[in-house]
Structure formats: structure tokens, C-alpha cells
Amino acid sequence: MIPHISYDLDGDGIVGGRDLVIANIFDKDKKGSLTLEEREAAIKALRDENLEGNFMWGLEQSGANTEVRVLQKRGIIIRGEDYTQLKDTYPVHPLSIDPRRYESRMDMIKQR
């Protein structure tokens, strides 16, 4: 089935894969076309909320023999072997919010 032209969110005249996935999220009644309100909400989410950043695109182009590690932890996508974003998936520990009592080890020793 060919998707309705209202699914074309980037305005290039073609309903691509990204358009189809994102427009499908905003098609609330799943009738196969977007109303004006749904279309405006989808375009606003793409423009202001960086909705495309919540998805991983182009994995099918990497081929069947390449290993691409993708993890999703608590709503954050971690790509490859870059685990620097992993700390963002956990809530802030209450003790890490408190200011430090001492600036250095020597300050702590002096206070003793």
C-alpha cells in the first residue's frame, strides 16, 4: 500500500522511510493519512524536540556480516562501543548533589 502524501513531513514530495515511521506515530486513528493537527504536531516534534534522535537510522545499510551493537537503556540509545552516555541513564545520586565539604585531601586533613 502506498502511504498518503500527508505522511511527507520533510516536503520533498516523497514519503521516505523516516517520514513513514514518524508520521505513523502521529497518526492517532491509524487511518493512513494525517490530519492538519497531526501533521503540525509531527513537524513541530521534528523541529523542536529532535524526535529523530530517538531512533537509529541506517542499520540495514551496514550489511549482514557487520556487527553493530545497539543498546537501549532507560530510553537512551547507546551506539557501538561508546558507553559515555550510559551515565545519563541512571538517576542522580542524592549524595552527588551536595557540595563537597573539602576542596582537597589536604584541606580534610587540616580540619581533622
Backbone hydrogen bonds, N-H to C=O, Kabsch-Sander energy under -0.5 kcal/mol:
donor,donor_aa,acceptor,acceptor_aa,energy
4,H,32,G,-1.0
7,Y,4,H,-2.0
8,D,5,I,-1.7
9,L,7,Y,-1.4
16,G,14,I,-1.1
20,L,16,G,-2.4
21,V,17,G,-2.3
22,I,18,R,-2.5
23,A,19,D,-2.8
24,N,20,L,-1.8
25,I,21,V,-1.0
26,F,22,I,-1.3
27,D,23,A,-1.1
28,K,26,F,-1.6
30,K,27,D,-0.8
39,R,35,T,-2.6
40,E,36,L,-2.3
41,A,37,E,-2.3
42,A,38,E,-2.2
43,I,39,R,-2.4
44,K,40,E,-2.3
45,A,41,A,-2.2
46,L,42,A,-2.1
47,R,43,I,-2.3
48,D,44,K,-3.2
49,E,44,K,-0.7
49,E,45,A,-0.9
51,L,45,A,-1.3
53,G,50,N,-1.2
54,N,51,L,-1.7
55,F,52,E,-1.5
57,W,55,F,-0.6
61,Q,58,G,-0.9
62,S,59,L,-1.2
63,G,60,E,-0.7
68,V,66,T,-0.7
69,R,67,E,-0.6
70,V,68,V,-0.6
71,L,78,I,-2.4
73,K,71,L,-0.5
73,K,76,I,-2.3
74,R,72,Q,-0.6
76,I,73,K,-1.7
78,I,71,L,-3.4
79,R,77,I,-0.5
80,G,69,R,-2.1
82,D,79,R,-1.7
83,Y,81,E,-1.1
86,L,83,Y,-1.2
87,K,84,T,-0.5
88,D,85,Q,-1.2
89,T,86,L,-1.5
90,Y,87,K,-0.7
96,S,93,H,-1.2
97,I,93,H,-0.6
97,I,94,P,-0.9
98,D,94,P,-0.8
108,M,104,S,-1.5
109,I,105,R,-2.2
110,K,106,M,-2.2
111,Q,107,D,-1.7
112,R,108,M,-1.1
